Amino acid sequence: MWLLDVRAVLDRDDIRKAQRKTKVLQQFDAEIAKYAILSHRWGTEIDYDDMNRFMTMDEKDGVEISECDGYQKIIRSCEQAQEDGYCWMWIDTCCIDKRSNAELSEAINSMYRWYHNAQRCYVYLSDVEQSVFPTEQDFGRFVTSNGWPEWFSRGWTLQELIAPKEVTFFNKGWVSLGTKRDLTSTLEIITRIPQEVFRDEEVLRGSDPSKRPSVAQIMSWAADRETTRVEDRAYSLLGLFGVNMPMLYGEGSKAFERLQLEIIRVSSDHSIFAWNTKGQFQEYGTILADDPSC
C-alpha cells in the first residue's frame, strides 16, 4: 500500500525545493506499517498523480492545488496524524494509483483490512459545523441524507466505520466530536448496527452463529446507502463478508450477483435468500437480489 509521509507533506515548501529527491508517497506492507487513515465524503480531490507532480509544478499550478479543498483535507489529516504521533497517513483519493487496474483491484479487495489495521481512523464530517456530534435527525440541515450527516449515507463508509478499532469524528473545522467508543448508542440509532459490533468488529467473524450477525442483517445495514458507481454497492461490502473477487467496472448490477455467489460459496447462512419477503422472484426466476435494499 502507498502511504503519505506526514512530515514530508507538512514540510511541502522544503520538498518543493528538493523536488524529486524527497518522496511524498512510499510503499509499505500493510501488516507492518503503523499509520492513521482517513474516511470522508469525496468532493474536489487531489489524486495520486497530483501528489507526485506537486513538487515539480510551476508556482501557479502549485497554488491552485494547494488551495483545493481536497488538498486542505490532506494537510489537516496529516496535522492531526502528527499531533497523535503517527508518521504515515493513508487517504484513498491520493494513495491509490487508479490508472492501474491491478492496483485498484488490490486496493478495493484490501480496503477493509487496511482500515482494520490502521492505528486510528479520522472521520471527516464536512457538513457538520457544530462542535457537538448530532444526536437527533435534522432534515433541515441534512436534507438529502435522511436527517443525518451525508457520510452516513454513503456505501463505502459502512466498512470504514466498522473495521477500524479506533475512530475519531471531526467536524468541518476539524474539531473533535468524539470517538466511536463514546458514541456507540447514537451510532446504533443512525446506522441500525448493534453496539457490540462497534465495540468489537471481530463479532462478524465469530464462530458462534447465535452471536454473529446474519448475512441478511449485514445487508440491511447497507440497504439505504448510495454509491456513485452501481458496481460499488457490491465492491464496498467485500470486506464485511470476508470475500474477494475481481473488479469489473461496467458490469452494473451483475457485481452484486457475483458478491452473493461468493458469499454462498463460503457461508452456510441461508438468510441471504430472505431478501424477497413477498415471494415474488424476478422475471427470470433467479433467487438472487438486485441490490442490498431488496
N, C-alpha and C positions, 0 to 999 in steps of 0.2 A: 504494500500500500504506500501511496505517496503521502508524506506529512509536511506541513509547513514548519519551517524553523521559526519559532516565535520571536527570538531575538533578531533574526535577520529581517523579518517583516517589520518589526518596530523600529529598527535602525535603517529603514529604507533609504534615507538620504546618503548614508555612508555606503550602502550597497550600490547605489547608482554610480558613485564614484569608482567603486571597484568593478562595476559592470559584470562581466561573465565570471569573475574569479569567485564570486560568492553565489551559492545556490540557495534559492528560497525553498525549493521543494526537494526532498530527499526520500529515497525508498527505504522501507523498513519491513521487518517481519512483524505482522500484526500480533503475533502471540508473545513477542518480546518487548515491543515498544511500549513506553508509558506516555500517554497522550490524552489531551482533552478533545472533545468532539462537539460540533455544533448541530443543532436541529432548528430549522427555521422554515418559514414560508418564503418561497422564491419571489424575487422581484427583478430589479435590474442588477444583474450579477456579473462578476468577474470570473472568467473561466480559466482553465489550466493554461491555455496558450497565452492569455493576457498576463498571468502572473509571471510566466517565463520571459515574456517580451518586455515587461515593465521597465527593467533596468537599462535597456538599450533604446528606449523610445526617446524621441525629442521632447523638449520641455512642454510643448503644447499638448501632445498626446498624453504625456505623463500626468499633466494637471487634470485632463478630462477623466482619466481613470481614477485618480486619487480623490476626485470629488463625487464619484459614483456611489450611490447608496450601498451597493454590494461590496465595494472596497472598504467603505467605512465600517461595514459589518465585520469584515475580516479583521480590521485594525482593532475594533472593540473586543472581538473574541480573543485575539492574541493578547491584548492588555489584561483581560480577565484571567487568561491562562497563566500569564507571567505572574500576576498577583497571587494566584493559587499555587505557584511553584512548578508549573509544567513548562517544559522546553519545546514541546511539539504539539501541533494542532491539526485536526482533520476537519475539513469543510467540503461537503460534496460538490459544490459548484466549481471549485478550483483544484481539487485533489484527485480528480478522475480525468484522464485524457479521453474524452468522449469521441475523438477521431478514430480511436482503436476499438473495433467491435469486441475484440478479445478482452481488452482491459475493462470495457464497460460491462461485459457479461460477468467477468470475475468480480467486479465491484458489486453488482446487484446481487449475485449469489453469496457474497461475503458480508453484505451490509449489516445484517442482524448481528453477526459475530463481531464486526468492527465496533458497533455501538455497545455490545455487551462487554468487550474487552477494554473499552475506554475507562480511564480513571474517573472522569466526570463528564457529564453531558450538559451543555448550556442550551436551554430552550429560549429562543428569542421570540417574544410575542410583539410583533411590530405594530399591532393595532391596539395595544393596551397602554394608555398614557398614565393611568393612576398608579400610585405606589403600593397598592394592595392587590392581591390576586382576586379576580372576580369570583364571587360565591353564589351569585344568582344570575339567571338568564336575563339578558338585556337586549331586547330586539331593536331598540333604538340605536344602540351603539354597534351591535354586531348583526346587521340586517341580513346578510347573505349566509350566515353560518350558524343558524338555529339559536341565536342569542348568546353564543359563546365565542371567544377569540377564534379567528379563522384557522389557526394552527390545528385546532381540534377537529376540523372538518376535512383535513387532507389525508389521503391514503397512506403515504409514506411515513407520516409522523406517528402512526399507530405503533409500529415496531420500535421507533425511536423513543417512544415513551416507555415501553415495556422493557426493552433489552438492557439499557444501562443500569448499573447498580446505584449510581449517584446522579441525580438530576436536579439542576437548579434552574428556576424560571426567572426570566428578566423581562422588564417592560421595554417600551420604545426607547427610553433614555438609559437603558442598561442598569436600572435599579433592580436589585434582587427582590423577588416577590415570594420566595420560599422554595422549599425543596419538595421532591416527590414524597419523601417520608412525612413531611409536615402536612401535606395537602391530600393525603390518601382519600379521606372521606369526600372532599369536594371533587376530586378526580373521578371517583366512582360515580358520582351523580352525573358528571359531564359525559363520561365515556361508557357507562354501564359495565365497566370492568371491575370484578371483585377486588377488594382491598388487598387480599392475600397475594394477588398477582403482582401488585405494586411493591409489596414488601419482599417478595422473593419470586422472580420470574422463573426459577427452576421448577416451580409447580407445573409449568407447561410440559416438562419432560418427565414428571413423576411417574413412578411405576404403579401407583395406586389409582385406578380409574375412578374411584369414588371421590378423589380429591382433585384430579386433573380435569380442567375444563374440556368439554367435548368439542369436537370439530365444529358442530353447529353453533355452539356458544361463541367460539372464536370468530367464526364467520359473521355472527351478529354484531360483533364489535366493529367490523369493517363496513357494515351494511349502508350506513349513511355517509360514508367518506367518499371523497371525489379525488380523481387523478386527472392530469392533463391528457395523458395518453390512455386509451382504453386498456391496453395491454398491462399497464402498471397496476391496475386493480388486482391482477393476479401476481405480478412480479413483486409487489410490495408486501405480499403475505408469505413468501417463501420461507423466511427465517422463522416465522411464528409456528409453522408446521414442520420445520426441520427437514425440508426437502430442497432439492436443487433441480434446475432444468435450464436448457439453453434459451437465450433471448432471441425472439423472432419478431422484432417490431414490424408491423404491417399485417400480422395475423389476426388482429382485432380480438373479438370475444373468444376465439379458439384458445387464447392464452389461459383463460380461466378454466376451460375444459381440460387442458393439459395439467393445470395445477391440481384439479380434483382427481385426475387419474394417478398422479404421483402420490397424493395423499392416500388414496385407496390402496396403492401398491405397498405402502409402508405401515398402514394402520388398519386395525380391525374395527374401528369406530364407525358403526353404521348410521350414526346421526348425520353423516354427510349427505344422506339421502332424504333427510327430513325437510328439505327446502320448500317443497310444494305442499302446503297444508290442505289445499283443495283437491289434491289428487289429479290435477289437470296437467298432463305431460305436454311437452312441446309437440309441434307438428309432426316431427319425425320419430317421436316416441323415445327420445333419449331420457335417461334418468339423471342427467347432469344439469346443474343450474347454469344460467347465463352469466350471473354475477353474484356477489355476496348479498345483495339486497333481496334476492328471491326467497 
